[in-house]
């Protein structure tokens, strides 16, 4: 049922570096998951969605005004840190989607 979402999560989780397309992919994925009540009502997924959305929007907003060298370097450090956190969130989403796919053990 969630195979396509799982593939998208795996693809994003495999990204080696931050890029605008990575961030766009994250935002699209989060929107897609939000639009599915069966997923967005899951407490663990909802929690991860919230903080991944915050990180994503913060990264998107911070990309706008880094003209000086010092600020640009600080932004790169922050971006790298937030990129790692987003990848952690992808791992949690991947795990939870896999759990929801597996039939319950009887």
LOMIVEX-613679 format. One record per residue (C-alpha): residue in three letters; x, y negated, z negated; residue number from 0; chain. Coordinates in Angstrom, 3 decimals. Layout:
<rs>
R res       xx       yy       zz   n chain
R ala        X        Y        Z NUM     A
...
</rs>
This chain:
<rs>
R res       xx       yy       zz   n chain
R unk    0.000    0.000    0.000   0     A
R unk    2.794   -2.425   -0.827   1     A
R unk    5.413   -0.939    1.524   2     A
R unk    5.818   -4.092    3.627   3     A
R unk    6.282   -6.254    0.534   4     A
R unk    8.794   -3.772   -0.818   5     A
R unk   10.779   -3.918    2.437   6     A
R unk   10.831   -7.722    2.277   7     A
R unk   11.985   -7.642   -1.344   8     A
R unk   14.754   -5.170   -0.454   9     A
R unk   15.875   -7.315    2.484  10     A
R unk   16.060  -10.470    0.362  11     A
R unk   17.795   -8.592   -2.459  12     A
R unk   20.454   -7.507    0.032  13     A
R unk   21.381  -11.084    0.930  14     A
R unk   24.977  -11.867    0.031  15     A
R unk   24.744  -15.663   -0.010  16     A
R unk   22.290  -18.418   -0.602  17     A
R unk   20.860  -19.950    2.560  18     A
R unk   17.814  -22.026    3.471  19     A
R unk   16.318  -18.945    5.152  20     A
R unk   16.803  -16.959    1.911  21     A
R unk   14.930  -19.626   -0.041  22     A
R unk   12.171  -19.786    2.584  23     A
R unk   11.897  -15.995    2.447  24     A
R unk   11.575  -16.118   -1.351  25     A
R unk    8.858  -18.770   -1.213  26     A
R unk    6.917  -16.837    1.455  27     A
R unk    7.219  -13.623   -0.552  28     A
R unk    6.015  -15.289   -3.751  29     A
R unk    3.054  -16.807   -1.919  30     A
R unk    2.157  -13.413   -0.447  31     A
R unk    2.327  -11.705   -3.853  32     A
R unk    0.286  -14.519   -5.435  33     A
R unk   -2.416  -13.989   -2.805  34     A
R unk   -2.861  -10.348   -3.850  35     A
R unk   -4.862  -10.180   -7.088  36     A
R unk   -3.894   -6.549   -7.614  37     A
R unk   -0.268   -7.681   -7.949  38     A
R unk   -0.530  -11.190   -9.370  39     A
R unk   -2.694   -9.940  -12.246  40     A
R unk    0.064   -7.533  -13.349  41     A
R unk    1.564   -9.244  -16.455  42     A
R unk    5.154   -8.271  -15.633  43     A
R unk    4.871   -9.427  -12.023  44     A
R unk    3.056  -12.638  -13.024  45     A
R unk    5.819  -13.512  -15.466  46     A
R unk    8.543  -12.971  -12.861  47     A
R unk    6.563  -14.916  -10.261  48     A
R unk    6.338  -17.943  -12.544  49     A
R unk   10.035  -18.249  -13.230  50     A
R unk   11.027  -17.375   -9.648  51     A
R unk    8.707  -20.124   -8.398  52     A
R unk   10.253  -22.606  -10.831  53     A
R unk   13.767  -21.661   -9.722  54     A
R unk   12.851  -21.804   -6.047  55     A
R unk   11.225  -25.214   -6.259  56     A
R unk   14.084  -26.565   -8.359  57     A
R unk   16.575  -25.351   -5.745  58     A
R unk   14.518  -26.794   -2.904  59     A
R unk   14.244  -30.173   -4.658  60     A
R unk   17.909  -30.301   -5.658  61     A
R unk   18.988  -29.812   -2.049  62     A
R unk   17.911  -33.341   -1.186  63     A
R unk   20.320  -35.797   -2.750  64     A
R unk   23.849  -34.500   -3.135  65     A
R unk   25.987  -37.021   -1.306  66     A
R unk   28.953  -37.506   -3.632  67     A
R unk   31.678  -34.878   -3.890  68     A
R unk   31.224  -34.306   -7.629  69     A
R unk   27.460  -33.915   -7.384  70     A
R unk   27.820  -31.655   -4.380  71     A
R unk   30.201  -29.365   -6.300  72     A
R unk   27.874  -29.294   -9.314  73     A
R unk   24.974  -28.486   -7.016  74     A
R unk   26.927  -25.587   -5.467  75     A
R unk   27.608  -24.142   -8.911  76     A
R unk   23.988  -24.514   -9.931  77     A
R unk   22.810  -23.040   -6.622  78     A
R unk   25.056  -19.989   -7.057  79     A
R unk   23.759  -19.443  -10.590  80     A
R unk   20.106  -19.835   -9.536  81     A
R unk   20.704  -17.553   -6.521  82     A
R unk   21.861  -14.815   -8.896  83     A
R unk   18.810  -15.349  -11.086  84     A
R unk   16.510  -15.114   -8.067  85     A
R unk   18.180  -11.844   -7.118  86     A
R unk   17.561  -10.570  -10.671  87     A
R unk   13.903  -11.462  -10.209  88     A
R unk   13.850   -9.578   -6.914  89     A
R unk   15.198   -6.519   -8.729  90     A
R unk   12.374   -6.702  -11.261  91     A
R unk    9.803   -7.119   -8.480  92     A
R unk   11.282   -4.204   -6.553  93     A
R unk   11.164   -1.967   -9.634  94     A
R unk    7.588   -2.954  -10.438  95     A
R unk    6.391   -2.473   -6.839  96     A
R unk    7.980    0.978   -6.772  97     A
R unk    6.282    1.888  -10.057  98     A
R unk    2.929    0.782   -8.686  99     A
R unk    3.445    2.909   -5.560 100     A
R unk    4.257    6.095   -7.398 101     A
R unk    1.254    8.218   -8.327 102     A
R unk    0.835    8.676  -12.084 103     A
R unk    2.311   11.825  -13.552 104     A
R unk   -0.283   14.255  -14.864 105     A
</rs>
